[in-house]
Structures are given as structure tokens and as C-alpha cells.
Amino acid sequence: MQNVLFDRLNSSDPICLLEKNGRAEYFHHFYASDESDHLYTNLLSSVSWSADEIKMFGKLITTTRKVAWVGDPDCRYTYSGMQKEPQVWTKELLHMKHQLERTTGHTYNSCLLNLYHNGDEGMGWHSDDEKELDATSPIASISLGARRKFAFRHKLDKKTVSVFLEHGSLLIMHPPIQEYWQHSLLKTKTVTSPRINLTFRKIITRL
């Protein structure tokens, strides 16, 4: 198993993290520091955060991290056995969505927000491959707050690629990444401050 770590990337140009079975682009400073600070503070109070509930081995588990699901009215989303009803877009989230649409050339109709209070909270290995997600559309991930280590792991050869996601950074996961790779937000005892992650997605809506 090969492990590749990207650390302290300072270029304004996107860095290509993956070389096969999909493409992941990392923008170290998509937002300037002051704008990142504003967005972080605003999101803490402008969306309705709640503990996440997931079904594992038939049991309902309440997570310590908080989540918010925002999107167009018909963008219901089911993961880990639980269906999410969307909150309405805030002014700041709509502005972020439009910026990302210009950057990626794709449209988004929803956003999943996760609030990690410290390094004790993370996300295990998984793929964003739920049936509601448009598999032809990239997922655009914004990080605000604490610097955290994020990793990809190939499903077949188990190669891992890691990067430290900085305050105001953007990670774009292009298809078919979710088919061939898993990803994880790694836990750590060294991080004591919060982080907000926003993943802008395209949901397939059905009438």
C-alpha cells in the first residue's frame, strides 16, 4: 500500500491529488482569510444545526458532530438509513453555490454541512454514492475553521492519498471518484477547535 501525503500547499493553482479512476483538485485558498472568517462565523448562527442520527447494525446512533442539510425544496436526501428534509438556502450559501458553479462549470441544488467540534470527531471510510446523487456531477467541498487531515483510499489496491484541508480551501471530487475511492476525515487529539465542512451536491429529483 502506497501512502502519499500533501502538506502545506501554498500555490494558488489547483493541485491534482489523484491520478486514476477520477480526479480530485485541491485549492489551498479558495477564499481569502477574512472572507473565510466571515463565512465561518455566519454559518454557525444562520443554519439550524442538529445531531446526526444514523443506523448501524440495526441500531440508531446519535453522533456528537452536528449537521445541516440545505437545498431546493424537492431535494430530499437519504443516507445511513435516515431521510433529510432540506432547509432553505441562506444568502451566504447561495453566494457560495454560485461561486462554485462558475468555478466547476456544474450546477448544485443542495449542500450537506458538518460541524466538527474538535479532532475527536471525524468521519470513517465511505463513498458518497447514495442513489439520489447525480453520479455525473462533481462534489465541491469547502473547509472552514480548524485544519484537518483528509484521506482517500482506493477500493482495490488500497493506495492512500492524504491532504491537510486548510481554512478557506476547496476540494473538488470529480467522477468517477465515488465508484473507485473511499474518503475519511481522520480523528486527532492535536486539534481542539471546530471545523465546518460544506459539500455542495447535485441531487436527482423525482416528481
MORA-V520309 format. One record per pair of residues at least 12 apart in sequence whose C-alpha atoms are under 10 Angstrom apart, sorted by the first residue. I is the first residue (numbers start at 1). J is the second residue. D is the distance in whole Angstrom. If there is no record, write none. Layout:
i = (I,I)
j = (J,J)
d = (D,D)
This chain:
i = (1,1,1,1,1,1,2,2,2,2,2,2,3,3,3,3,3,3,3,3,4,4,4,4,4,4,4,4,4,5,5,5,5,5,5,5,5,5,6,6,6,6,6,6,6,6,7,7,7,7,7,7,8,8,8,8,8,9,9,9,9,9,9,9,9,10,10,10,11,11,11,11,12,12,12,12,12,13,13,13,13,13,13,14,14,14,14,14,14,14,14,15,15,15,16,16,17,17,17,17,17,17,18,18,18,18,18,18,18,18,20,20,20,20,20,21,21,21,21,21,21,21,21,21,22,22,22,22,22,22,22,22,22,22,23,23,23,23,23,23,23,24,24,24,24,24,24,24,24,24,24,25,25,25,25,25,25,26,26,26,26,26,26,26,26,27,27,27,27,27,27,27,27,28,28,28,28,28,28,28,28,28,29,29,29,29,29,29,29,30,30,30,30,30,30,30,30,30,31,31,31,31,31,31,31,32,32,32,33,33,33,34,35,36,36,36,36,36,36,36,37,37,37,37,38,38,39,39,39,39,39,39,39,40,40,40,40,40,40,40,40,40,41,41,42,42,43,43,43,43,43,43,43,44,44,46,46,46,46,46,47,47,47,47,47,47,47,47,47,47,48,48,48,48,48,48,49,49,49,49,49,49,49,49,50,50,50,50,50,50,50,50,50,51,51,51,51,51,51,51,51,52,52,52,52,52,52,52,53,53,53,53,53,53,53,54,54,54,54,54,55,55,55,55,56,56,58,60,60,60,63,64,64,64,64,64,64,65,65,65,65,65,65,65,65,65,65,66,66,66,66,66,66,67,67,67,67,67,67,67,67,68,68,68,68,68,68,68,68,68,68,69,69,69,69,69,69,69,69,69,69,69,69,69,70,70,70,70,70,70,70,70,70,70,70,70,70,70,71,71,71,71,71,71,71,71,71,71,71,71,71,71,71,71,71,72,72,72,72,72,72,72,72,72,72,72,73,73,73,73,73,73,73,73,74,74,74,74,74,74,74,74,75,75,75,75,75,75,75,75,75,75,76,76,76,76,76,76,77,77,77,77,77,77,77,77,77,78,78,78,78,79,79,79,79,79,80,84,86,86,86,87,87,88,89,89,89,93,93,93,93,94,94,96,96,96,97,97,97,97,97,97,100,100,100,100,100,100,101,101,103,104,104,104,104,104,104,105,105,106,106,106,106,106,106,106,107,107,107,107,107,108,108,108,108,108,108,108,108,108,108,109,109,109,109,109,109,110,110,110,110,110,111,111,111,111,111,111,111,111,111,111,112,112,112,112,112,112,113,113,113,113,113,113,113,113,114,114,114,114,114,114,115,115,115,115,115,115,115,116,116,116,116,116,116,116,117,117,117,117,117,117,117,117,118,118,118,118,118,118,118,118,118,118,118,119,119,119,119,119,119,119,119,119,119,119,119,119,119,119,120,120,120,120,120,120,120,121,121,121,121,121,121,121,121,122,122,122,122,122,122,122,122,123,123,123,123,123,123,124,124,124,124,124,124,125,125,125,125,125,125,125,125,125,126,126,126,126,126,126,126,126,127,127,127,127,127,127,127,127,127,127,127,128,128,128,128,128,128,128,129,129,129,129,130,130,131,131,132,132,132,132,132,133,133,133,133,133,134,134,134,134,134,134,135,135,135,135,135,135,135,135,135,135,136,136,136,136,137,137,137,137,137,137,137,138,138,138,138,138,138,138,138,138,138,139,139,139,139,139,139,139,139,139,139,139,139,140,140,140,140,140,140,140,140,140,140,141,141,141,141,141,141,141,141,141,141,141,142,142,142,142,142,142,142,142,142,142,142,142,142,143,143,143,143,143,143,143,143,143,143,143,143,144,144,144,144,144,144,144,144,144,144,144,145,145,145,145,145,145,145,145,145,145,146,146,146,146,146,146,146,146,146,146,147,147,147,147,147,147,147,147,147,147,148,148,148,148,148,148,148,148,148,148,148,148,148,149,149,149,149,149,149,149,149,149,149,150,150,150,150,150,150,150,150,150,151,151,151,151,151,151,151,151,152,152,152,152,152,152,153,153,153,153,153,154,154,154,154,154,154,154,155,155,155,155,155,156,156,157,158,158,159,160,160,160,161,162,162,162,162,164,165,165,166,167,167,167,170,170,170,171,172,172,173)
j = (153,154,157,158,159,160,153,157,158,159,160,161,151,152,153,158,159,160,161,162,17,18,151,152,159,160,161,162,163,17,149,150,151,160,161,162,163,164,149,150,151,161,162,163,164,165,149,162,163,164,165,166,28,163,164,165,166,26,27,28,29,163,164,165,166,27,28,29,26,27,28,29,26,27,28,29,30,25,26,27,28,29,30,26,27,28,29,30,170,171,172,27,28,171,171,172,152,161,162,163,171,173,152,154,160,161,162,173,177,181,154,176,177,180,181,154,174,175,176,177,178,179,180,181,138,173,174,175,176,177,178,179,180,181,138,172,173,174,175,176,177,138,139,140,152,171,172,173,174,175,177,140,170,171,172,173,174,141,163,165,169,170,171,172,173,142,165,166,168,169,170,171,172,143,164,165,166,167,168,169,170,171,143,165,166,167,168,169,170,100,142,143,166,167,168,169,170,171,142,143,144,167,168,169,170,167,168,169,144,167,168,168,168,142,143,144,145,167,168,169,144,145,167,168,92,144,92,93,96,144,145,168,196,143,144,145,167,168,194,195,196,197,144,145,92,93,90,92,93,113,115,144,196,115,196,89,90,91,92,93,67,68,69,70,87,88,89,90,93,113,66,67,68,69,70,87,65,66,67,68,69,113,114,115,63,64,65,66,67,68,69,114,115,63,64,65,66,67,68,114,115,64,65,66,67,68,82,114,66,67,79,80,81,82,83,79,80,81,82,83,79,80,81,82,80,81,81,80,81,82,121,115,116,117,120,121,122,114,115,116,117,118,120,121,122,123,194,113,114,115,116,117,196,112,113,114,115,116,196,197,198,84,85,86,87,111,112,113,114,115,198,84,85,86,87,88,89,110,111,112,113,114,198,199,84,85,86,87,88,89,90,93,109,110,111,112,113,200,85,86,87,88,89,90,93,94,108,109,110,111,112,200,201,202,203,85,86,87,88,89,108,109,110,111,203,205,85,86,87,88,89,109,110,205,86,109,110,203,204,205,206,207,87,109,110,111,132,202,203,204,205,206,110,132,203,204,205,206,110,112,130,131,132,133,203,204,205,130,131,132,133,128,129,130,131,132,130,112,110,111,112,110,111,110,109,110,111,110,111,198,200,109,110,142,198,200,109,110,111,140,200,201,140,141,142,170,172,200,140,200,140,137,138,139,140,172,174,137,138,136,137,138,139,140,201,202,137,138,200,201,202,134,137,138,139,140,199,200,201,202,203,200,201,202,203,204,205,199,200,201,202,203,139,140,141,197,198,199,200,201,202,203,141,197,198,199,200,201,141,142,143,196,197,198,199,200,143,195,196,197,198,199,144,145,194,195,196,197,198,145,146,193,194,195,196,197,145,146,191,192,193,194,195,196,146,148,187,188,189,190,191,192,193,194,195,146,147,148,149,185,186,187,188,189,190,191,192,193,194,195,186,187,188,189,190,191,192,185,186,187,188,189,191,194,195,148,149,150,184,185,186,187,188,150,183,184,185,186,187,182,183,184,185,186,187,151,152,153,181,182,183,184,185,186,152,153,178,181,182,183,184,185,152,153,155,177,178,179,180,181,182,183,184,177,178,179,181,182,183,201,177,178,179,182,178,203,203,204,202,203,204,205,206,201,202,203,204,205,175,201,202,203,204,205,174,175,176,177,178,179,201,202,203,204,174,175,176,202,173,174,175,176,201,202,203,172,173,174,175,176,177,178,200,201,202,171,172,173,174,175,177,178,198,199,200,201,202,170,171,172,173,174,198,199,200,201,202,165,169,170,171,172,173,197,198,199,200,201,165,166,167,168,169,170,171,172,196,197,198,199,200,165,166,167,168,169,170,171,195,196,197,198,199,165,166,167,168,169,170,194,195,196,197,198,165,166,167,168,169,193,194,195,196,197,165,166,167,168,191,192,193,194,195,196,164,165,166,167,168,169,191,193,194,195,163,164,165,166,167,185,186,187,188,190,191,194,195,162,163,164,165,166,184,185,186,187,188,162,163,164,165,183,184,185,186,187,163,164,165,182,183,184,185,186,177,181,182,183,184,185,180,181,182,183,184,177,178,179,180,181,182,183,178,179,180,181,182,180,181,180,181,182,181,181,182,183,183,183,184,185,186,185,185,197,195,195,196,197,197,198,199,199,199,200,199)
d = (10,10,7,6,5,7,10,9,8,5,6,8,10,10,9,9,6,5,6,8,9,10,9,10,8,6,5,6,9,9,10,10,9,8,6,5,6,8,10,10,10,8,6,5,7,10,9,8,6,6,9,10,9,9,7,9,9,9,9,6,9,9,9,10,9,9,6,8,10,8,7,8,10,7,7,7,8,10,9,7,8,9,10,5,5,7,10,9,9,9,10,7,8,9,10,10,9,7,8,8,10,10,9,10,10,7,10,10,9,10,10,10,9,9,10,9,9,8,6,6,9,8,6,8,10,8,6,5,5,4,8,9,8,9,9,8,6,5,7,8,7,9,10,10,10,7,6,5,6,9,8,10,8,6,5,7,8,9,9,9,7,6,5,7,9,10,9,9,9,6,5,6,8,10,9,8,7,8,7,5,7,9,10,10,8,8,6,5,7,10,8,10,10,9,6,5,6,9,9,10,9,8,5,7,8,9,7,9,10,8,7,9,8,10,9,6,8,7,5,9,8,8,8,8,10,10,7,9,9,8,10,9,10,9,6,7,9,9,10,9,7,10,10,9,8,10,9,8,9,9,10,10,8,9,8,10,7,9,9,10,10,7,9,8,8,9,9,8,10,9,9,8,6,9,9,8,9,6,5,5,9,9,9,8,10,9,8,5,6,7,10,10,9,6,6,6,4,6,9,10,9,8,7,6,6,9,9,9,10,10,10,8,9,7,10,8,5,6,6,10,9,6,6,7,8,9,10,10,9,10,9,9,8,8,9,7,10,7,6,5,7,9,10,6,8,10,10,8,6,5,7,8,9,7,5,5,6,9,9,10,10,9,10,8,8,8,6,5,7,9,9,7,7,5,6,9,10,8,6,5,6,9,10,10,9,8,5,4,6,6,9,9,9,6,5,6,8,9,9,5,6,6,6,10,10,10,9,6,4,6,9,9,9,9,9,10,7,8,7,8,9,6,6,10,9,10,8,6,8,7,10,9,9,10,8,9,10,9,9,6,8,8,10,7,7,10,9,9,6,8,6,9,9,8,8,9,8,10,9,10,9,9,7,8,8,10,10,7,9,8,10,9,9,7,9,9,9,10,8,9,9,9,10,10,10,9,9,10,9,10,10,10,10,9,10,9,8,9,9,9,7,10,7,10,10,9,10,8,9,10,10,10,8,10,8,8,10,10,10,10,7,8,10,10,10,9,8,9,9,8,7,10,9,9,9,9,10,6,5,5,8,8,6,5,7,9,10,8,6,5,6,7,10,9,9,10,6,5,4,6,8,10,9,8,6,5,7,8,10,9,10,7,6,4,7,9,10,8,6,5,7,9,10,10,7,6,5,7,9,10,9,9,5,5,6,8,10,9,9,8,6,4,7,9,8,10,9,8,8,9,6,5,5,5,7,9,10,8,10,9,8,5,5,6,7,5,6,8,8,9,9,5,6,6,9,8,8,9,8,6,8,10,10,10,10,9,10,10,8,5,6,5,8,9,9,5,5,7,8,9,8,5,7,7,9,9,8,8,9,6,5,5,8,9,9,9,9,8,5,6,7,10,10,10,10,8,5,8,9,7,5,6,9,9,6,9,10,8,9,10,10,6,7,10,10,10,9,8,9,5,5,7,9,7,6,5,6,9,10,8,6,6,6,9,9,7,7,9,8,9,10,9,9,9,8,6,8,9,9,7,7,9,8,7,9,7,5,4,6,9,9,10,9,7,8,8,6,5,7,9,10,10,10,6,6,5,8,7,6,5,6,9,8,5,5,7,10,10,8,6,5,6,8,7,5,4,6,9,9,9,9,7,6,5,7,9,8,6,5,6,8,7,7,6,6,5,7,8,7,6,5,7,9,9,7,5,5,7,10,9,6,5,6,8,10,8,5,8,10,8,6,4,6,9,9,7,6,10,7,8,6,6,5,8,6,6,5,6,10,10,8,9,9,8,8,5,5,7,9,7,8,8,8,10,8,10,8,7,6,4,6,9,9,6,6,8,9,6,5,6,7,7,6,5,6,9,6,9,10,8,5,5,7,7,10,6,6,4,7,9,9,6,5,6,8,9,10,10,6,4,6,9,10,9,6,5,7,8,8,10,9,10,9,9,9,9,9,9,9,10,10,10,10,10,10,8,9,10,10,10,10,9,9,10,10)
